[in-house]
Amino acid sequence: MTGFTIVSNTVLGKKFGHTAPSDKLNIAGIGVGGMGRRNLANMNTENIVALCDVDWKYAGKTFADYPKAKTFKDWRTMFDQMGSSIDAIMVATPDHTHAGVTAHAITLGKHCYTQKPMTHSVYESRLLTALAQQYGVATQMGNQGNSFDACREVAEWIQSDTIGEVYEVHCWTNRPIWPQGLMKPKQEMMVPSELDWNLFLGPAARRPYNQAYTPWNWRGWWDFGTGALGDMACHIMDPIYWALDLKYPIKVNGSSTLSNLYSPPHAEIVKYTFPARGRIRQVNMPEVTVHWYDGGLLPDRPTELVPGMMMGDENGGIIFVGKKGKIMTGCYGMNPTLLPVSRMDNFNKPKAWIPRVPGGNGNIWTSNAHEQDWIRASKESKANRKEASSNFAFAGPLNETVVMGVLAVRLQGLHRDLLWDGAKMKFTNIQPSDQLDIVSVDEFSVIDGDPKFDRQFTKVNALEAANEWIKHTYHNGFSLPPMPKI
């Protein structure tokens, strides 16, 4: 194991708390084979000085992009060897390792851009939020739609009382586009020479390697990913969270296709209930229910929508239901419209008051607005910084809500609405005696024309399971810094 020592950051004038905009940050990328490659390309106005990935074959193209960058497999070794030369990090590893690298980087004074979901668990989200506040670093979750004009426009419409008090919201995604509903692999495979399997596992419990886990397919395993909800709700619930000034829900209920011990279901619905929030600008914010759908499931089609018109877009969408009307958007809150669409003909949009991010009106698939706004914030002193809009103070509570919804699906066998105490990060109506029967084997065969089913269940204590899923046990020598007392 690496020593992993703490070093001071004095690069580019950081010891003075400010980097001139003309100076370049020294950025390290951790998890660079997939989405991380795109993030780094959007940060290439700066110095990409280090690249870290457990799979050097998958990361090979990114290594070729930055031939001068030093390469690593273990981020702890990278910090030990180069910590004093790194100003900021980009994290795009599998979900279960986001928190570890980000938390320790924050304690080293590094600015952090961390892909969505920000973390794998509720506790990890709370920890990163608190650490970012304590250490004063610039942060951004990688939900790039947050930097786009449409997200702000939706908030302005709603808070200007365009559709009245919003009491119900529906949102959905076309995900998953990777395998889910999987059973535990039976076959042990030889680990590819380019992959450090133990580092991929990181804080997760050890198990034999199988190609079903990585690359990319890790999203379809509970121990490494968070399924379609964790993958996309940080994008699609973002405009809802912003426009309605949400924080912690008070109640949640999940349902799905067959759920098992190992892998997220093929499709799911989660219903969140948020308490009233008072008045924001020109409109009251009453109790509101937010309904999530994935795996091809959709809300009821609004009667105001003309025949042949798609709800949202091909990637997903949002429908806000207010006392005076409805707003529909595409994925990421893009292309908002009143319903019926004919209302747009005479609609005088409210004057924009939420500051826009440069580049936030371009193509979301090619824009570097989100990354560049974080870079801007990273170069400003804490005292004078305008935080990036998806900094951890905003993204942390949003991510807590997303991954808590994941737990509602895993706990659906309790057959009840789950009451949530957000401040204490706990369900308040799960009893110590409550048990869950979770599918652990599900096999089907046809023998002599007759179907044969073998479905087996593992019995677990529901309260113990919920507490473990809220705050994971870290394995294999990995750990998190303590929670700050703020």
N, C-alpha and C positions, 0 to 999 in steps of 0.2 A: 504494500500500500504506500502511496505517496505521502510525503510529510504534510503537504498543504499548509503552508505558513501564511500569515497575514503580512502584506507589504503595503507601504504607503504609496499614494498616487501623486506624483509631482510632475507628471508629463504635461507639456504644453501649457504650463502656467496653472495647472489644476490646484496646486497648493494655494493659489490666490483666489480660488473659487470662480474663475472665469476663463473662458477660452475665446479669443477674438474670432468673429465669424469667418475671417479670412484664413485662420488656422484650421488644420484638419485634425479630426479625431483619429485616434488609433483604435480600430474596432476589431474584436475577435468574434468569429462566428462559431457557434456550438450547435451541431445538428445541421449540416449544410448540404445534404444530398437531395432533399425534396424542396419544400417551400422555402427553406433557408437560402437556397441558391437565388431565388427570386428576390428575397429580402435583401441579400447582400448586393445584388445588381442595382437595387434601388438606393443603396448606401455607397455606391462606388465613387461618389464625390469625396469620400474620406479615404484614409489609409486602412486597407484590410490587411492586418498584420499577422493574424493567426487564424487557423482553421482547425476545428476539432470535430471528429466524427468517429463513431465506433465501427463504421462500415466503410472502409477505404475504397471499395469497388463502387458502392453507391455514391460516394462523395467525389469520385474521380474527376468528373467534369468540373466541379467547383474548384478542386485543387488546381486544375489546369487554367481556370479563369484568373487565378491569383498566384502565379508561380513564385513570387517573392515571399508569400506568407509562410510562416512556419506551421507544420502540420502535427496534430496530436490525436490520440485516441481517448485520452483521459483528461477531462477539463481540470481536474485537480493538479495534474502534472503541468498543464499549461499555465495555471495561475502561479504555481511554484516557480516556474522557469521564466515567465514573462509578465508576471503581475504588475511590475513597475512600469511596463511599456504599454499597458492596455488602459484606455480611457473608458471604453464602453463595450458591451457585448450584445450580440443577437442570438437568441435562443430559439431553435426550431427542432428540438429533439422530440421523441414521443412524449405524450402527455405526462406520464408518470415520473419523468425526470425534469420537467420544467422547474419545479419548485426548488429542488436541491441546488442546481447550478445558479439559478437566479438569486436565491436567498444568500448564498455565500458570496456571490459577486457584489451584492449590495453592501454587505459588511466590509468589503474591500474598497468601497467607494466608487464602484463602477456603475455607470448609467446602463439601464437594461431595457432592451426591446425584446419582449417575450411573446412568442406566438400564442394564439388562442387554441384551446382554452388556456387561460393564464396558469392554471394549476389543475391537478387531478382530483383534489379534494377541497372541501370547505375550509378546513383548518389551514391548509397551505395558502389559500387565497387571503385569509385574514392575516397570516404571518407576513406575506410579501407586502401587503398594504401597510402594515405597521412598520416593517423594516424600512420601506421606502420613505415613510414619514420621518423616522428616526435619523436616517443617514442623509436625507436631503438630496438623493440622486434623481435624475430625470428618468421617467419610466414611460412605457407605452405597451399596451397589449396589441397584438397583431390582428385586430379586427379593422381592416383598412377602410371599410365603409364609414367608420366613425369620423374620418377626416373629410368626407364628401359633403357637398352643399345640401344634398337631398335630406340627409339626416337632420340637419339644422332646420331646413324648410318645414319638415314634418312637425318638429317641436314648435316652430313659430305659428303654424296654422292652428295647432291644437291649443296652445297657450293664449292665442288670440280669440278663443271661443268660436272658432269656425264651425265646429260640429257639436258644440255644447259639452257638457260633462261626459267624459268617456268612462263607461262602466264595464266594457267588455272588449277584449282584443283577441284576435285569432292570428296565429303565425305558423308557417310551415316551411319545410325544405324538401327537395327532391332526393336528399341523401337517405340512406347510405348508398354509396356507389362502390363499396367494397364488401366482402363477405361478412355477414353477421349471423347470429343464431347458430354458432358453431359449437361443437362438442370438443372436449379436450383431446388433442392429438394423441394417438396411441403409439405412433412410430417415433423413435429417436433417430435423428439424422446426424451426420457428421457436420461439424461447424465449418463453414467456408473459411479458408485461410485469411481472407481479408476482413473478417468480422470478429470483433472481440465480444463474444456472447455474454460473458460475465459483466462487462461494462454496459451492454445493452440492458440487461436485467436491472442493473443499478440497485435501487432500494427494494425492488420486488423480490418475492420469494424465489428461490432457485428452482429450475425445472430443466429438463433436457431441451436441446435446440430442436426446432422444427421450422421449416421454411414457411409454414402457415402464419408465423408470428411477425416476420420482418423480411424485407422492408415493406413499408406502407400499410400492410394489413394489420398492424398493431392496433389501429383504431377499432377493430372488431373484437378486441379482447378486453375484458373488464380490468385486468391487472395492469394494462399498458395504456388503454384509451378510454374514451367516454362515449363511444358510439356517435350516432348522428346528432343527438341532442348536444353533446359537448362540442362536436366539431362545428356545428352551424348556428347554434342559438346565440353564441357570442356576437355573431354578425346580425342575426335577424331580430333578436330581442333588444339589441342595442338602441335602435330608434325608439322603441317602446319605453325602455328604461329612462332615456333622456327626456322624451316628450312628456312623460307622466310623472317624472321626478320620483321614481321608485327606489326602494332600498330592499328591505327584507320582507319576503312574503310571510303570512301568518298561517297558511294552510296549503297543503299540496296533495294531489291525488294522481297516481299513475296507473295506466293500463297498457297492455301490449299484446302482440302475438306471443307465442311461447317464450318464456324467459327462462334462462338456465344459469347455472353457477359460474360459467366461464365467459360467456359472450353476450353482448347486447342483442335484443330481439330484432327481428326484421322490421318491425313497425311499432310505433308507440304513440300514445297521447298522454300529455301531462297538463293538468289544470292547476295553476297557481292562483291563490287569492292574496291580494295585497290590501292593507288597510287604507283608510282615507288619509290624505296628506295635506288637507287644508286648501288654500287658494294659491295658485301660481299665476301671476299677472292678471289676466282677465277671466279666468275660469276656475271653478272649484274642482278639486281632485277627490272624488268619492272613492269608496271601496271599489276595486276593479278586479275582474278575473281575466287571466291571461291563459289562453289555450294553445298548447304546442302540439304539432302533428308532424310525423316524419314517416319514411318508408312507403310513400304513396298515398297515405291518408290525408284527407283534406277536410276543411270545415264545410258547412253547408254553403251552397252558392248564394250570394246575395241576390235578392229579387231585383235590385236596382241595376244589376249587370246585364247588358244586352246579350242576347243569344250569340254564341260564337266567340265572345271575348274571353280570353284566358284570365283566370284569377292570378294576380301577381305576374310572375314570369316563369321561365323554364326552370329556374333554380329555387324558387320559393316566393314567399310574399307575406304581407301583413294586411289585416283589415281592422281598423279602429272603429268601434261602434259607439257613437255618442248620442245624446238625447236630441240633437238637431240634425244628425246626418252621419255619414260614414266617409272614411278615407281609406283608400287601398294603395298599397305600394308593391313594388317588386322586391326581390331579395336585396338585402342591405338597406332597405328603405328607399330604393331608387325609384324614380319616375312616379312620384305621388300624384294621386288624382282624387277628386271628390267623386262620390257616387250619388246618383248616376253621373256619368262622365259629362253629360250635357250641362251640369252645374258649373263646369269650368269656363263655359262661354261668358258668363257674367261675373266671374269670381275676381274680386280685387284682392290680390295677395297682400297680406300684411307686410309692412315695411320690415326689411331684414334687420335684426338687432343682434343676432348671434354671430360673432366674428367668423369669417371664412378662412379656411386654410389654403394657401397658394397651391394651385393645381387640383383643388378639390372639385372642380367642375369638368374634369376630363374623363377618360376611359378608365374605369376602376381596375381593369385587368392590366393596364400598362402604366398607370400613374405611379409616381414615387412620392406622392404627397404625404402619405402617412409616415413613411420612414424619415422623410426629410424634415417633417415638423418635429419629430423626436430629436433629430440631430440638432435642429435649431435650439430646442429646449436644453439639450445637453451642453451646449456652449454658453448658456447663460448662467449666471450665479444664482444660487438658491434664493437669495434675497430679492433679486430682480427678475426671476424667471416667470415667464408665462408658460404654465405647464401644457404639455401636449394633451389633447382633449380626452384620450383614452388612457391617461396616466392611472396608476394603480389605485388612487383614491376613488376614482370612478369605476375602473374596470374590476377592482377587487370585489365589491358588493355584487356587481353584475355576475361575475364568474361564480361567486358563492351560490347565487340563485340557480344558475345553470346546472352546476354539478349537484346541488341538492335535489333538483328535479330528477337527475339520474338515479338518486337513491329512492325516490318515490316509485320508480319503475321496479327497482330491485326488491322493494319492500311491499309490493302490491299484494302479496299473499296474506298480509294482515287484514285485508278487506275492510279498510276504513280510511277516512280522510286523516292525513297525518298533520298534527299541529306542530308548528315550527316556532321555536324561540330563536330568532336570528342573532340577537346579542350574545346569547349563551351557546350558540351553535349546537342545538340539541332538539330532538323531537320530544314533546312533553307527554304524549299519550301512548308510548310504547312501554309496556310493563316488563319487569325482570323475568316474568314467567312466560312471556309471549314467545312462541316458536314459529319458525318458518320451515316449510318443506320446499326445497329448491331442486329443480330437475338437475340431475348430475349425469344421467345416462338416458339417451333417447335414440333408440335404434328401431329400424323397420326393415322387414324382409318379407318376401313372398315365397312360401314353401308349398309345393304341390297345389298351386293356385289359391292358397289361403294366406291372408295377411297375418303377419306375426309382429306384435309390438312388444318392445322391451323399454319401458319408461321407468326409471328409478329415481328416487329422491334422496337428498341429503338433508337431515334435520339440523337446523342451527338455531341458536338463541338469537332472537330478533334484536334485542337491545344491544347485545355484544356485537352483532354484525353491523348494526347501524353506527355504533360508536367507532368501530374499526374503519368503516367506509367514510366517516366524517373526518377522522384523523388516523391516517395510515400508520402502521408499524413499519419502520424502516429496517431493512436487512442489509447484510453483506458489508458492514462497516460504514454505510452511508448514514448521514444524520442531517438534521436541520438545526440552524441556530435557534436559541431560545426566543420565545415570544417577548417582544419589548413591553415594558410597563409604561404605556403612554396614557 
